[in-house]
Amino acid sequence: MVDTSVVLKWFHGNGELHLKEAGQILDDLRFGRINISIPDILPLELLNALIKGKGLSTDEIRETLNDLFEMPIKIIEVSLPILEESSKLMLKYNLASYDAYFLALAKYEDCKLISDDQKAHGKVKDGTVIMLGQYK
């Protein structure tokens, strides 16, 4: 599982750190070496980052979202059990709801969450999170 900080680097990461590692994840996905799942909230968070963070045009945004939805990524619907676990993780790690949701879903799916959000996911030290800079 990847979070929005990783997906953003796939499309619009010019000048950002850990682009090599993000590219490696994308190559691993394309060549079938890994499977990737994302919660269905990721495109909403990505849209926000593209508009507010990157200042992209509507055409650029449409192209980016189309490219994301064409990838062989499993998109998982928001569910009540994951929301309930998210609330616990929000309190435990002082996370925003969407950051906690990514973490809760990774735990539920029994997979690793790859993130470049040091502020949010960098504080999780239970083995669930792989920080992007550590991806091999």
C-alpha positions in Angstrom: 0.0 0.0 0.0 1.2 3.5 -0.8 -0.1 6.8 0.5 -0.6 10.0 -1.4 2.9 11.3 -0.7 4.3 8.5 -2.9 1.7 8.7 -5.6 2.2 12.5 -6.0 5.9 11.8 -6.7 5.0 9.4 -9.5 3.3 12.2 -11.4 4.5 15.6 -10.1 7.6 15.1 -7.9 10.1 17.4 -9.6 12.7 18.6 -7.2 11.4 16.5 -4.3 13.3 14.0 -2.2 13.1 10.2 -2.7 12.1 10.3 -6.4 14.4 7.4 -7.2 12.6 5.2 -4.6 9.2 6.3 -5.8 10.2 5.4 -9.3 11.4 2.0 -8.1 8.0 1.3 -6.6 6.3 2.3 -9.9 8.7 0.0 -11.8 8.1 -2.8 -9.3 4.3 -2.4 -9.8 4.6 -2.2 -13.6 6.7 -5.3 -13.8 4.5 -7.3 -11.4 7.1 -7.5 -8.6 4.7 -6.0 -6.1 0.9 -5.4 -5.8 -0.4 -2.1 -4.6 -3.6 -1.2 -2.9 -4.9 2.2 -2.0 -8.0 3.4 -0.1 -10.6 5.2 -2.3 -9.8 8.4 -0.4 -6.4 8.7 -2.0 -7.7 10.3 -5.2 -9.5 12.9 -3.2 -6.3 13.7 -1.2 -4.3 13.7 -4.5 -6.7 16.1 -6.1 -6.3 18.4 -3.1 -2.5 18.2 -3.5 -2.6 18.8 -7.2 -4.7 21.9 -6.9 -3.6 23.5 -3.7 0.0 22.2 -3.5 1.0 22.0 -7.2 -1.4 24.6 -8.8 -2.1 22.4 -11.8 -4.6 23.2 -14.5 -7.8 21.2 -14.8 -6.4 19.4 -17.9 -3.2 18.4 -16.0 -5.3 17.2 -13.1 -7.6 15.2 -15.4 -4.6 13.6 -17.1 -3.0 12.7 -13.8 -6.2 11.1 -12.4 -6.8 9.2 -15.6 -3.2 7.8 -15.4 -3.8 6.8 -11.8 -7.0 5.0 -12.6 -5.4 3.1 -15.5 -2.7 1.7 -13.2 -3.0 -1.9 -12.0 -3.8 -0.8 -8.4 -6.5 -2.2 -6.2 -8.8 0.5 -4.9 -10.4 -0.4 -1.6 -13.7 1.2 -0.4 -13.9 3.0 2.9 -15.4 0.8 5.5 -16.7 1.1 9.0 -14.3 -1.4 10.6 -11.3 0.5 9.2 -12.8 3.8 10.3 -13.2 2.4 13.8 -9.5 1.3 13.8 -8.6 4.7 12.4 -10.1 6.4 15.4 -7.9 4.4 17.7 -4.8 5.2 15.7 -5.7 8.8 15.5 -5.6 9.0 19.3 -2.5 6.7 19.7 -0.3 8.6 17.2 -2.0 12.0 17.0 -2.8 11.6 13.3 -5.3 13.2 11.0 -8.1 11.0 10.0 -6.9 10.3 6.5 -3.4 9.5 7.7 -4.8 7.1 10.3 -7.0 5.5 7.7 -4.0 4.6 5.5 -2.3 3.0 8.5 -5.5 1.2 9.6 -6.1 -0.2 6.1 -2.5 -1.4 5.9 -2.9 -3.2 9.2 -6.2 -4.7 8.1 -4.8 -5.9 4.8 -1.7 -7.2 6.5 0.6 -5.3 4.3 3.2 -2.5 4.6 2.3 1.1 4.1 5.0 3.0 2.1 4.9 6.7 2.9 7.1 9.8 2.5 5.0 11.6 5.1 7.6 11.7 7.9 5.5 14.0 10.1 2.5 11.6 10.2 3.7 8.1 9.4 7.3 8.5 10.6 6.2 8.2 14.2 4.7 4.7 13.6 7.4 2.3 14.7 5.5 -1.0 14.8 6.8 -2.3 11.5 3.7 -1.4 9.5 5.3 1.6 7.8 8.2 1.7 5.4 9.4 5.2 4.9 10.0 5.9 1.2 13.7 6.6 1.7 14.2 3.1 3.0 12.4 1.4 0.0 14.8 -1.0 -1.8 
